[in-house]
Amino acid sequence: MSDRFTPSRRAFLRGAGALAAAGASAPLEAAARRDVVVLTAYPDAVVSRFEAAFEKAWPRYRLRIVWRMPHDALPYLRQPGQGGVDVYWSASPRTFTQLKAEQALRKLPVSLAGLPGRVGGSVIDDPDGYFAASEVACYGFAVNPAYLARHGLPVPADWSDLAQPAYAGHVLVPDPVEVGFAPVLVDIPLQAYGWDNGWALWSAIAANARFVGRGGSFVSDELGAGRQGVGLSIDFFVASAIANGAPLKFVYPRQGGVNPAHVAVTAASPNPEGAKAFVSFVLSEAGQRLLTHPDIRKLPVRPAVYAGLPADHHNPFAVAAQGGYRYDNGRGRGRVVPVAAAFGQALVQPRAVLAPLWQKLRAADAAIWAKVWPLLSAPPCKESEVDDLAVQQAFLTRRDDPAAEARAAELEAGWAAAARTRHAQAARLLGVA
């Protein structure tokens, strides 16, 4: 990209038309407007609508967009003067947390009245006021209704549905060891239903599932092609696939989790007043309503906006008020990596062994069930282990620290060995060779 600042396509075309119509006066008019430079990963479908509405509401400012994916945003904002950026607006919680730690953000200069700052058990705003959620994505189930109808399966409504024998072979689960968003998916039922019940549920789901990892197709691609009926995902991935013609729907389970996008003002903002205006607009009722446009399909963080939406539009705040969305993202932040590792050792790696054991168990009598079910449903480790800060640190730093790698590998080997022992005992009891 040769230019540092890139206006959206709509802005470029609009500007060209204005110059043709206004002649020599246009540069003078443009010069009177101040740029607000926004660094974002949002696509043009989102940015162009916000740009048009913001410039109409704040005609003294002109929006300039710098497009950078999250992994490139941090280096860009570490440039001298933070690259001239006024606002960072993206879905990358770790980047915002790192920028705050580096004192690269200023406290938000806007009111957050009407914004609860949390969804159920998940805090979505920075408690110290350096960044705020601008929208949330939610975890749940992508479904192909036509596929399910062909196989005589109902559309699943909650996690327990996926554990039913009828769904065996019809479920796709992203491998949490390899797929970046998937560790939270694993932790949601563990927190919502309790450690023991959550692992029992996951064991049954894993027996029904096929796992997809790094280098595989996206869940929405597999479902869209009719190769699977249900897949675990995040709503914005599926919304994008639907917008591109995929015959899919998204189901929000009662116990879900949220992945917030945030907005913040940079510490070195050359136009702090313009930055304040843009952040205020994004968080305003007008800005939040833009998120519900069919071309954008995102979930607002201002609860009042949902009052004017269709009844079938998902409202995470209403579900949370009824006991849903219990997931605590603060607690999950450190533990999801060891949880994912335990999941990989106990359920993903031995899946070929686990599936026939569950198939046999589901046909067994009560006496056999009572002996085998505890072996197949047992957690791979104690919850206190993944909540241990030293264990979390070992998994988080294993790539850069040989000692941490040795500790993490030791734990994984123990979890795998325990799973093999339980599966062997279950096989003997079930008479599986």
Secondary structure, DSSP 8 states (H G I E B T S, - for coil): --SS-B--HHHHHHHHHHHHHHTTHHHHHHHTSEEEEEEE---HHHHHHHHHHHHHH-TTEEEEEEE--HHHHHHHHTSGGGGG--EEEES-HHHHHHHHHTT-EE---S--TT--SEETTEE-S-TTSS-EEEEEEEEEEEE-HHHHHHTT-----SHHHHTSGGGTT-EEEE-TTTSTTHHHHHHHHHHHH-HHHHHHHHHHHHHHEEEE-TTS--HHHHHHTTS-SEEEEEHHHHHHHHHTT---EEE--SS--EEEEEEEEETT-S-HHHHHHHHHHHHSHHHHHHTTSTTT--B-S-GGGGGGS-TTS--HHHHHHTT-----HHHHHHHHHHHHHHHIIIIITTHHHHHHHHHHHHTS-HHHHHHHHHHHH--SS-HHHHH-HHHHHHHHSTTT-HHHHHHHHHHHHHHHHHHHHHHHHHHHHHT--
